[in-house]
Amino acid sequence: MAQTARSADGTSGGAEEGTGASAGSPQEPPADFGSLRDGYAAGGGVPKGLAHSAGASRQWVSDELTRAAKDEAERARADGDAWLRRLWKPTVIGTGGLVAVLLLVQALTAISAGWTAARTAGLVAAVLLAAPLAGAAWLHRERGGLVTPLIGDDNRLSTSRTLAAAWALLAAYAVLVLALELAFSADAELDFSRAGGLNWVLATVFGTAVAIRAGTAVLVRRRLLQKVRADRPRPADLLCDDAGRGSVTDAQYALVGTAVLGYAAVALARRPEQLPELPWALVVLVAVSAGAFLAGKLSENGRPTILSVVRARETGDLDAPLRTGDDVEIRGSGFVPPGATTAGQLARTVVRIGGVHVSVPLVPVAGGFANPGDSVLVVPVPAEVEPGRVEVRVVTASGAESAPYTVEILD
């Protein structure tokens, strides 16, 4: 007897009673994954043949959402790659725009002061620096052009790399200006004696960038830090953590480094015959800011931790020991890595009970998911688990595995 199952987008489709028509041929999901999720959260779309079993309907919904989430993740990755491929042209145009702005500023300031060899050196240095940058952008056009070296291994913009690159460009430009001044005028009076502060700042920002990359790699290998790959880099990555929340350590390092960089640029513009002279107070300020940033990054601890495992009791159930077929509630922290907010990432969460790997079912609610959660996971104990003392471990979307937690399962 044919019955009608209401789908998440409000349309209806035929389903044979007791067969769960979607089991063999799943419903065509709507283009909007959020509509599909919210529709299931409201109780729609589940075949009536499964409605009698809460566990079966929950697993069916989770499987359907997992399929749709994989498609959504593929589209997001494709869109991110396409966005990066389009980015190289704007980076080249932006570089050319900076040269044009420099030319305009030089021309306007030369009206009263006159044109000098230093102005010529500044423009030529800008062109000589912009040309190889444009070539590098073309060579790396598949990965974002000039943005490529600023992207971390997790496909996010790196604050430490971006600041180090900015200081490297300023230093290279300053040296080129001095070299061209010397070429244009053999008797040019150049001063290299006051660059100690600049050298210390360069050593600080580059040392911080290297330490961050090495330290993060060590923490990930030791399973003390969880990293998931982003769909694409975003400017907000410079001021936020992996979860997209504003980060004090990132923001202060970016702001302090940029402010001191602006001071150095103004010093170079006022006295192009010498490398930018940085007061030692500013050098110490950058060092303190970098130290706080480094300490904040290396002290992050996102390892999944199981604190307890209890039998999930529904309203009206009798108290009982844990047996196969029961739902267990795993309480702890770090089950959802920072940034793992999409359904495709959440669907990768697995609980290992003894020797059996159990995928954590996706339980939708309006606007998100109730399961898995960062501090609570609910999974069924499969019949394949042997009674007795077994170890429970959580494997998160980042691949990190928790320490074992032993529970007793009865016949």
C-alpha positions as CSV (number, residue, x, y, z in Angstrom):
1,M,0.0,0.0,0.0
2,A,1.5,3.3,-1.1
3,Q,1.8,6.0,1.4
4,T,3.1,9.6,1.3
5,A,6.2,10.7,3.1
6,R,6.6,14.4,3.5
7,S,10.1,15.6,2.4
8,A,12.0,18.4,4.1
9,D,11.3,21.0,1.4
10,G,7.5,20.5,1.7
11,T,7.0,18.2,-1.4
12,S,5.8,14.7,-1.0
13,G,6.9,11.5,-2.6
14,G,5.6,7.9,-2.6
15,A,7.1,5.3,-0.3
16,E,6.1,1.7,0.2
17,E,5.1,1.0,3.7
18,G,7.7,-1.0,5.7
19,T,10.3,-0.6,3.0
20,G,11.5,2.9,3.9
21,A,11.6,3.7,0.2
22,S,14.7,5.8,0.7
23,A,16.8,2.9,1.8
24,G,17.3,1.7,-1.7
25,S,16.7,4.9,-3.5
26,P,17.2,7.9,-1.3
27,Q,15.0,11.0,-1.7
28,E,16.5,13.8,-3.8
29,P,17.7,16.3,-1.3
30,P,16.9,20.0,-1.8
31,A,19.6,22.3,-3.1
32,D,19.8,24.0,0.3
33,F,21.3,21.6,2.9
34,G,19.9,23.8,5.7
35,S,16.4,23.2,4.5
36,L,16.9,19.5,4.5
37,R,18.4,19.5,8.0
38,D,15.7,21.7,9.4
39,G,13.0,19.6,7.7
40,Y,14.3,16.4,9.4
41,A,14.6,18.3,12.7
42,A,10.9,19.1,12.4
43,G,10.1,15.4,12.0
44,G,9.4,15.5,8.2
45,G,10.8,13.2,5.5
46,V,11.1,10.0,7.6
47,P,9.5,6.9,6.0
48,K,6.5,5.8,8.0
49,G,7.8,2.3,7.9
50,L,10.6,3.5,10.3
51,A,8.5,5.8,12.5
52,H,7.9,3.0,15.0
53,S,11.6,2.8,15.9
54,A,13.3,5.8,17.3
55,G,16.7,4.2,16.8
56,A,16.0,3.2,13.2
57,S,14.6,6.6,12.2
58,R,17.5,8.4,13.9
59,Q,20.0,6.3,11.9
60,W,18.1,6.8,8.7
61,V,18.1,10.6,9.1
62,S,21.7,10.5,10.0
63,D,22.6,8.5,6.9
64,E,20.6,10.8,4.6
65,L,22.2,13.9,6.2
66,T,25.7,12.3,5.8
67,R,25.1,11.7,2.1
68,A,23.9,15.2,1.6
69,A,26.8,16.6,3.7
70,K,29.4,14.9,1.6
71,D,27.9,16.5,-1.5
72,E,27.8,19.8,0.3
73,A,31.4,19.4,1.3
74,E,32.5,18.6,-2.3
75,R,30.8,21.7,-3.5
76,A,32.4,23.9,-0.8
77,R,35.9,22.5,-1.7
78,A,35.3,23.1,-5.4
79,D,34.0,26.7,-4.7
80,G,37.1,27.3,-2.5
81,D,39.5,26.1,-5.1
82,A,37.8,28.2,-7.8
83,W,37.9,31.3,-5.5
84,L,41.7,30.8,-5.1
85,R,42.2,30.5,-8.8
86,R,40.4,33.8,-9.4
87,L,42.4,35.6,-6.7
88,W,45.7,35.9,-8.4
89,K,44.6,38.6,-10.8
90,P,43.3,40.9,-8.0
91,T,46.6,40.5,-6.2
92,V,48.5,41.6,-9.3
93,I,46.1,44.5,-9.8
94,G,46.5,45.5,-6.1
95,T,50.3,45.5,-6.5
96,G,50.1,47.7,-9.5
97,G,47.7,49.9,-7.7
98,L,50.2,50.4,-4.8
99,V,52.9,51.5,-7.4
100,A,50.4,53.9,-8.9
101,V,49.5,55.4,-5.5
102,L,53.2,55.8,-4.7
103,L,53.7,57.6,-8.1
104,L,50.8,60.0,-7.3
105,V,52.1,60.7,-3.8
106,Q,55.6,61.4,-5.1
107,A,54.3,63.7,-7.8
108,L,52.1,65.7,-5.3
109,T,54.9,66.1,-2.7
110,A,57.3,67.1,-5.4
111,I,55.3,70.2,-6.4
112,S,56.8,72.2,-3.6
113,A,60.0,70.3,-2.7
114,G,61.1,69.4,-6.3
115,W,61.9,66.1,-7.8
116,T,65.0,64.4,-6.3
117,A,67.1,61.3,-7.0
118,A,65.5,59.7,-3.9
119,R,62.0,60.0,-5.4
120,T,63.3,58.4,-8.6
121,A,64.9,55.6,-6.6
122,G,61.7,55.0,-4.7
123,L,59.6,54.6,-7.9
124,V,62.1,52.4,-9.6
125,A,62.5,50.3,-6.5
126,A,58.7,49.9,-6.4
127,V,58.6,48.7,-10.0
128,L,61.6,46.4,-9.6
129,L,59.8,44.8,-6.5
130,A,56.4,44.6,-8.2
131,A,57.6,42.9,-11.3
132,P,58.8,39.7,-9.7
133,L,55.8,39.7,-7.4
134,A,53.5,39.7,-10.4
135,G,55.5,36.9,-11.9
136,A,55.2,34.9,-8.7
137,A,51.5,35.5,-8.6
138,W,51.1,34.1,-12.1
139,L,53.2,31.0,-11.3
140,H,51.0,30.3,-8.2
141,R,47.8,31.3,-9.9
142,E,46.2,28.0,-9.0
143,R,46.6,28.7,-5.3
144,G,45.8,32.3,-4.9
145,G,48.7,34.2,-6.4
146,L,50.6,36.3,-3.9
147,V,48.4,35.0,-1.1
148,T,49.9,31.5,-1.5
149,P,52.8,31.9,1.0
150,L,50.4,33.4,3.6
151,I,48.1,30.3,3.7
152,G,48.8,27.8,6.4
153,D,48.6,24.0,6.2
154,D,44.9,24.2,7.4
155,N,44.0,26.4,4.4
156,R,43.6,29.5,6.6
157,L,45.4,32.8,6.4
158,S,48.3,32.8,8.9
159,T,48.7,35.9,11.1
160,S,52.4,35.2,11.7
161,R,53.2,34.6,8.0
162,T,51.3,37.6,6.8
163,L,53.1,39.9,9.3
164,A,56.5,38.4,8.4
165,A,55.9,38.9,4.7
166,A,54.9,42.5,5.2
167,W,58.1,43.3,7.1
168,A,60.1,41.4,4.5
169,L,58.6,43.5,1.7
170,L,59.4,46.8,3.6
171,A,63.0,45.7,4.3
172,A,63.5,44.7,0.7
173,Y,62.0,47.9,-0.6
174,A,64.2,50.0,1.7
175,V,67.4,48.2,0.6
176,L,66.5,48.6,-3.0
177,V,65.9,52.3,-2.5
178,L,69.3,52.7,-1.0
179,A,71.0,50.7,-3.7
180,L,69.4,52.8,-6.4
181,E,70.3,56.0,-4.7
182,L,73.9,54.8,-4.7
183,A,73.6,53.9,-8.4
184,F,72.1,57.3,-9.3
185,S,74.6,59.3,-7.3
186,A,78.0,57.9,-6.5
187,D,78.5,60.5,-3.7
188,A,75.2,59.8,-2.0
189,E,75.5,59.9,1.8
190,L,73.8,56.7,2.9
191,D,73.4,55.7,6.6
192,F,73.3,52.0,7.6
193,S,74.3,52.5,11.2
194,R,70.8,52.8,12.7
195,A,69.2,49.7,11.4
196,G,69.6,47.6,14.6
197,G,66.0,48.0,15.6
198,L,64.8,46.9,12.1
199,N,67.0,43.8,12.2
200,W,65.7,42.8,15.6
201,V,62.1,43.2,14.5
202,L,62.7,41.1,11.4
203,A,64.3,38.4,13.5
204,T,61.3,38.5,15.9
205,V,58.6,38.2,13.3
206,F,60.3,35.6,11.3
207,G,61.3,33.6,14.3
208,T,57.7,33.7,15.5
209,A,56.4,32.5,12.2
210,V,58.9,29.5,12.2
211,A,58.2,28.7,15.8
212,I,54.4,28.7,15.3
213,R,54.6,26.3,12.4
214,A,57.1,23.9,14.1
215,G,55.2,24.1,17.4
216,T,51.8,23.5,15.8
217,A,53.2,20.5,13.9
218,V,54.5,19.0,17.1
219,L,51.3,19.5,19.0
220,V,49.2,17.9,16.2
221,R,51.5,14.9,16.0
222,R,51.3,14.4,19.8
223,R,47.5,14.7,19.6
224,L,47.5,17.8,21.9
225,L,46.0,20.1,19.2
226,Q,43.2,19.5,16.7
227,K,43.3,21.1,13.3
228,V,40.7,20.8,10.6
229,R,41.0,22.1,7.1
230,A,39.0,25.2,6.1
231,D,37.1,25.4,2.8
232,R,39.1,28.6,1.9
233,P,41.1,31.3,3.5
234,R,39.4,34.4,4.7
235,P,40.7,37.8,5.8
236,A,39.0,37.3,9.2
237,D,41.5,34.4,9.8
238,L,44.1,37.0,10.7
239,L,42.2,38.1,13.8
240,C,40.2,35.0,14.7
241,D,40.8,31.5,15.9
242,D,40.0,28.3,13.9
243,A,36.4,28.5,15.1
244,G,35.9,32.0,13.7
245,R,35.8,33.7,17.1
246,G,37.8,36.8,17.7
247,S,41.2,36.0,19.2
248,V,42.9,38.4,21.6
249,T,46.4,37.0,20.9
250,D,46.0,37.1,17.2
251,A,44.4,40.5,17.1
252,Q,47.0,42.2,19.3
253,Y,49.9,40.8,17.4
254,A,48.4,41.8,14.0
255,L,47.6,45.4,15.3
256,V,50.9,46.0,17.0
257,G,52.9,44.6,14.1
258,T,51.0,46.7,11.6
259,A,51.3,49.9,13.7
260,V,55.0,49.6,14.0
261,L,55.3,48.7,10.3
262,G,53.4,51.9,9.5
263,Y,55.9,53.8,11.7
264,A,58.8,52.2,9.8
265,A,57.2,53.1,6.4
266,V,56.8,56.8,7.4
267,A,60.4,56.9,8.7
268,L,61.6,55.5,5.4
269,A,59.6,58.1,3.5
270,R,61.0,61.0,5.5
271,R,64.6,59.8,5.3
272,P,65.0,57.6,2.2
273,E,68.8,57.9,2.6
274,Q,68.9,55.5,5.5
275,L,67.2,52.3,6.6
276,P,64.2,52.9,8.9
277,E,65.3,53.8,12.4
278,L,63.1,52.1,15.0
279,P,63.2,53.2,18.6
280,W,64.1,50.4,21.0
281,A,60.8,50.9,22.8
282,L,58.9,49.9,19.7
283,V,61.2,46.9,19.2
284,V,60.5,45.7,22.7
285,L,56.8,46.3,22.1
286,V,56.9,44.0,19.0
287,A,58.9,41.4,21.0
288,V,56.4,41.4,23.8
289,S,53.4,41.1,21.4
290,A,55.1,38.3,19.5
291,G,55.8,36.5,22.8
292,A,52.2,36.7,23.9
293,F,51.1,35.5,20.4
294,L,53.5,32.5,20.5
295,A,52.6,31.6,24.1
296,G,48.9,31.7,23.2
297,K,49.3,29.5,20.1
298,L,51.5,26.9,21.8
299,S,49.3,26.7,24.9
300,E,46.2,25.7,23.0
301,N,45.0,22.2,24.0
302,G,42.2,20.7,22.1
303,R,42.7,17.0,22.7
304,P,39.5,15.0,23.0
305,T,39.0,13.9,26.6
306,I,36.4,11.4,27.9
307,L,35.3,12.1,31.5
308,S,32.5,9.6,31.9
309,V,30.4,7.1,29.9
310,V,26.8,6.5,31.1
311,R,23.7,4.8,29.9
312,A,21.4,7.3,28.0
313,R,18.1,7.0,29.9
314,E,14.9,8.2,28.3
315,T,12.0,9.5,30.3
316,G,10.0,6.5,31.7
317,D,12.9,4.0,31.3
318,L,13.9,1.9,34.3
319,D,17.4,2.2,35.7
320,A,19.5,-0.7,34.4
321,P,23.1,-1.6,33.7
322,L,24.6,-1.0,30.2
323,R,23.8,-3.7,27.6
324,T,24.3,-4.0,23.9
325,G,21.6,-2.1,22.0
326,D,21.5,0.6,24.6
327,D,22.5,4.2,23.9
328,V,25.5,5.5,25.8
329,E,26.2,9.1,26.6
330,I,29.9,10.0,26.4
331,R,30.7,13.1,28.4
332,G,33.9,15.0,28.1
333,S,35.4,17.8,26.0
334,G,37.0,18.5,22.7
335,F,34.8,16.1,20.7
336,V,34.2,18.8,18.0
337,P,37.4,20.5,16.9
338,P,37.5,24.3,16.4
339,G,36.2,25.0,12.9
340,A,34.5,21.7,12.4
341,T,31.0,23.1,12.2
342,T,29.8,21.6,8.9
343,A,27.8,18.5,8.7
344,G,30.5,16.8,6.6
345,Q,33.1,17.3,9.3
346,L,30.7,16.3,12.1
347,A,29.8,13.1,10.3
348,R,33.5,12.0,10.6
349,T,33.2,11.6,14.4
350,V,33.6,8.0,15.4
351,V,33.4,6.2,18.7
352,R,35.4,3.0,19.1
353,I,33.8,0.6,21.5
354,G,36.1,-2.4,22.0
355,G,37.0,-3.4,18.5
356,V,33.8,-2.0,16.9
357,H,33.8,1.5,15.2
358,V,30.5,3.3,15.6
359,S,29.8,6.4,13.6
360,V,28.2,9.1,15.7
361,P,24.7,9.7,14.3
362,L,23.8,13.2,13.2
363,V,20.8,14.4,15.2
364,P,19.5,17.6,13.6
365,V,17.9,20.5,15.4
366,A,16.7,23.8,13.9
367,G,19.9,25.6,12.7
368,G,22.4,22.9,13.7
369,F,22.9,19.5,15.3
370,A,22.3,18.2,18.8
371,N,24.6,15.3,18.2
372,P,27.6,15.2,18.1
373,G,28.4,17.9,20.5
374,D,31.7,19.2,21.8
375,S,31.0,17.9,25.3
376,V,28.4,15.1,24.8
377,L,28.2,12.3,22.3
378,V,25.3,9.8,22.1
379,V,25.9,6.5,20.3
380,P,24.3,3.0,20.4
381,V,26.2,0.0,21.6
382,P,26.1,-2.4,18.7
383,A,25.4,-6.1,19.1
384,E,28.9,-7.0,17.8
385,V,30.4,-5.7,21.1
386,E,31.3,-8.6,23.4
387,P,30.0,-8.3,27.0
388,G,32.6,-7.5,29.6
389,R,35.0,-4.7,30.2
390,V,35.7,-2.8,27.0
391,E,37.5,0.4,26.2
392,V,35.7,3.4,24.7
393,R,37.6,5.9,22.6
394,V,36.5,9.0,20.6
395,V,38.0,9.8,17.2
396,T,37.2,13.3,16.1
397,A,36.9,14.9,12.7
398,S,40.6,16.0,12.9
399,G,41.7,12.4,13.4
400,A,42.7,12.9,17.0
401,E,41.9,10.0,19.4
402,S,41.1,10.3,23.0
403,A,42.6,8.2,25.8
404,P,40.7,5.0,26.5
405,Y,37.9,4.9,29.1
406,T,36.8,1.5,30.4
407,V,33.1,0.5,30.8
408,E,31.3,-2.7,31.8
409,I,28.8,-4.2,29.4
410,L,26.5,-6.9,30.6
411,D,24.7,-9.7,28.7
